[in-house]
Amino acid sequence: MSEKNQNKKRVLTGITTSGIPHLGNLSGAVLPAIEASKKNNVSSFLFLADYHSLIKNINPELTHSSSFEIAACWLACGLDPEQVTFYRQSDVPHIFELTWILNCLAAKGLMNRAHAYKAAVAENDNAVDPDKGITMGLYNYPILMAADILMFKADIVPVGQDQKQHIEMTRDIALRFNHHYGDILSVPEAMIDEKKGIIPGSDGRKMSKSYNNTIPIFDTSKKLKKLIMKIKTNSLEPGVPKDPNECSVFKIFQAFGNEDEVLNLNKKYENGIAWGEAKEELFNLLEEKIKPFRSEYEKITQDKSYIEKTLKEGAQKALNISTPVIEEIRKAIGIKEFK
Ligand code: TRP
């Protein structure tokens, strides 16, 4: 059995592959997870949540292309596949087996309280059937996510603030499993960077594929500039001091700039920087940060077989870990050989 190395913390995170890689993915998951993966006392599991994407998207071409683009994004931004376990969720069938097992333990009431499900019900606005148009996939989303995490006995899960509830549900389900079947699953902790975690999109709401307000990472400079110039701001004139805390441009800047750069822009806000200028500052900063990733991305996406091979190797590493864990789980729940 490949036992867990007690000196190393397991850090695990995934990205749902239902759109093109955007700045929110970069600041919320990709960069912090790659940074954490370089530490000696960490063993990282980074993956493409491709089955999660079906909840948001039923277009097979988009499912496929998004998965490829997000894989290339991780690699272009510096993920070292030798150092981390990098895989597609769909390559690890044990996750889906565990999903069913957890389904049988998780309280339905717990899922009723999930923010995403409640938001979908609220959108139905007192329709005769409040569940109109809501799939079991959306409803069960947190359980698949729990299986992603518990399958690999992850200790730490870096996520955006919006995913906090899912980690709490995962903990709840893991504790319930352990209570019934013995101390098998690790109870994970969420790691949330309040400052850099969630960034607003061009309309001021959280940057998300669902809101159609994302700023893609790997578009041309020209397109990047155009999108930045379109970010919503208030109508304060140049020369009037501006509040950085209420400003999407500043929030995005803060997620990518270092301390000095952020302080510097803060001062300019106090001195009444013009919005056009603030956006220019943001564009320059992003150009500088993204440029190296962009050229790497161009290179990597030329070589599909390299990406495929890397993910296959990652899947093998993942399976080496998930196989003994699922065997342990099956035995504990009484699904085992007669002898
Ligand atoms: N739900 C996460 C998101 O949309 C993606 C995800 C799926 C995930 N499984 C996970 C994140 C497991 C962390 C751990 O952002």
Residues whose N, C-alpha, C, O or C-beta is under 5 A from the ligand:
A	BS01	LIG	L12 T13 G14 I15 T16 A49 H52 M145 D148 P158
